[in-house]
Every structure is written in C-alpha cells, then in structure tokens.
Amino acid sequence: MSPKIEYPRLRGRIYERYQTQTDLANEIGVDRQWIGMRLAGKVRFSKDDVDVLRKVLEINPDKIDYYFANREQVLREEQEEREKWERR
C-alpha cells in the first residue's frame, strides 16, 4: 500500500485565501473534485496546475516546494528541524 499523499501547507494556503476548495475551484474554473483529487494524491499536479494555483494563491515561485511538499516530506522536514535544535 502506498503512503497517503497530502499537502497540508497547500491546504492551509487554500483556506487562508478562499476558505473552501469549492471557492477556489470556482475562481479557477474547475469543479471541487478536480482540486480534491489532487490534494488527495489520486491525480498528480501537472506543471500547469502548479502554475495556476501558484498565481491564484499568491505563492512566490521560490516557495513552490514548500507548499507542494506532501505530508511525508513535511514530517521529515519537521523531524530534521527538531534534531537540529536538539544538537545546539
């Protein structure tokens, strides 16, 4: 079984800017399922998807990796950060 892919930072940004996936979907002209399938990892984000979302969510290009990191990446980064602080 493959790990569940989630995008917690991207979800947070969506809620900051649009409150719901439906509101975001309406803004970019897709249905809510289009967004939901991608956030659930059932469909991969294409380069064009990322570009559209980056623009409407006002994500700086240098922050794309931050927002499009999946849950496993986020947990790994947080663990690395904790270990770094513990070594100090």
C-alpha positions as a Python dict, from the first residue, in 0.01 Angstrom:
ca = {
    (1, 'M'): (0, 0, 0),
    (2, 'S'): (146, 336, -98),
    (3, 'P'): (161, 617, 159),
    (4, 'K'): (-124, 864, 161),
    (5, 'I'): (-22, 1185, -10),
    (6, 'E'): (-149, 1506, 143),
    (7, 'Y'): (-49, 1865, 100),
    (8, 'P'): (-101, 2025, 444),
    (9, 'R'): (69, 2356, 365),
    (10, 'L'): (-114, 2393, 35),
    (11, 'R'): (-445, 2312, 205),
    (12, 'G'): (-370, 2579, 465),
    (13, 'R'): (-297, 2834, 194),
    (14, 'I'): (-623, 2748, 17),
    (15, 'Y'): (-817, 2807, 337),
    (16, 'E'): (-632, 3132, 406),
    (17, 'R'): (-721, 3271, 64),
    (18, 'Y'): (-1053, 3105, -25),
    (19, 'Q'): (-1189, 2931, 286),
    (20, 'T'): (-1311, 2631, 80),
    (21, 'Q'): (-1194, 2414, -206),
    (22, 'T'): (-1522, 2499, -381),
    (23, 'D'): (-1447, 2871, -369),
    (24, 'L'): (-1102, 2809, -514),
    (25, 'A'): (-1248, 2579, -782),
    (26, 'N'): (-1494, 2848, -885),
    (27, 'E'): (-1211, 3101, -909),
    (28, 'I'): (-1005, 2887, -1145),
    (29, 'G'): (-1296, 2736, -1340),
    (30, 'V'): (-1280, 2373, -1232),
    (31, 'D'): (-1503, 2159, -1011),
    (32, 'R'): (-1422, 2086, -647),
    (33, 'Q'): (-1338, 1725, -730),
    (34, 'W'): (-1054, 1846, -955),
    (35, 'I'): (-890, 2003, -651),
    (36, 'G'): (-986, 1725, -412),
    (37, 'M'): (-837, 1452, -632),
    (38, 'R'): (-506, 1636, -648),
    (39, 'L'): (-493, 1719, -278),
    (40, 'A'): (-568, 1354, -200),
    (41, 'G'): (-283, 1240, -426),
    (42, 'K'): (-512, 1049, -661),
    (43, 'V'): (-410, 1272, -950),
    (44, 'R'): (-67, 1433, -976),
    (45, 'F'): (-33, 1808, -1006),
    (46, 'S'): (87, 1898, -1354),
    (47, 'K'): (324, 2186, -1413),
    (48, 'D'): (27, 2388, -1545),
    (49, 'D'): (-178, 2301, -1233),
    (50, 'V'): (102, 2425, -1010),
    (51, 'D'): (137, 2744, -1212),
    (52, 'V'): (-236, 2824, -1194),
    (53, 'L'): (-253, 2755, -821),
    (54, 'R'): (65, 2949, -754),
    (55, 'K'): (-85, 3255, -920),
    (56, 'V'): (-430, 3250, -759),
    (57, 'L'): (-293, 3158, -416),
    (58, 'E'): (-20, 3422, -450),
    (59, 'I'): (263, 3179, -381),
    (60, 'N'): (611, 3311, -459),
    (61, 'P'): (793, 3093, -712),
    (62, 'D'): (1067, 3022, -458),
    (63, 'K'): (805, 2877, -219),
    (64, 'I'): (656, 2622, -459),
    (65, 'D'): (843, 2332, -298),
    (66, 'Y'): (728, 2447, 45),
    (67, 'Y'): (358, 2446, -45),
    (68, 'F'): (362, 2143, -271),
    (69, 'A'): (552, 1921, -26),
    (70, 'N'): (344, 1621, 69),
    (71, 'R'): (270, 1519, 427),
    (72, 'E'): (562, 1276, 446),
    (73, 'Q'): (805, 1545, 332),
    (74, 'V'): (665, 1792, 586),
    (75, 'L'): (701, 1543, 872),
    (76, 'R'): (1057, 1460, 764),
    (77, 'E'): (1148, 1831, 749),
    (78, 'E'): (996, 1893, 1092),
    (79, 'Q'): (1191, 1600, 1239),
    (80, 'E'): (1514, 1726, 1086),
    (81, 'E'): (1448, 2071, 1229),
    (82, 'R'): (1384, 1928, 1578),
    (83, 'E'): (1705, 1725, 1562),
    (84, 'K'): (1897, 2033, 1452),
    (85, 'W'): (1769, 2228, 1753),
    (86, 'E'): (1844, 1943, 1992),
    (87, 'R'): (2208, 1937, 1879),
    (88, 'R'): (2256, 2302, 1973),
}
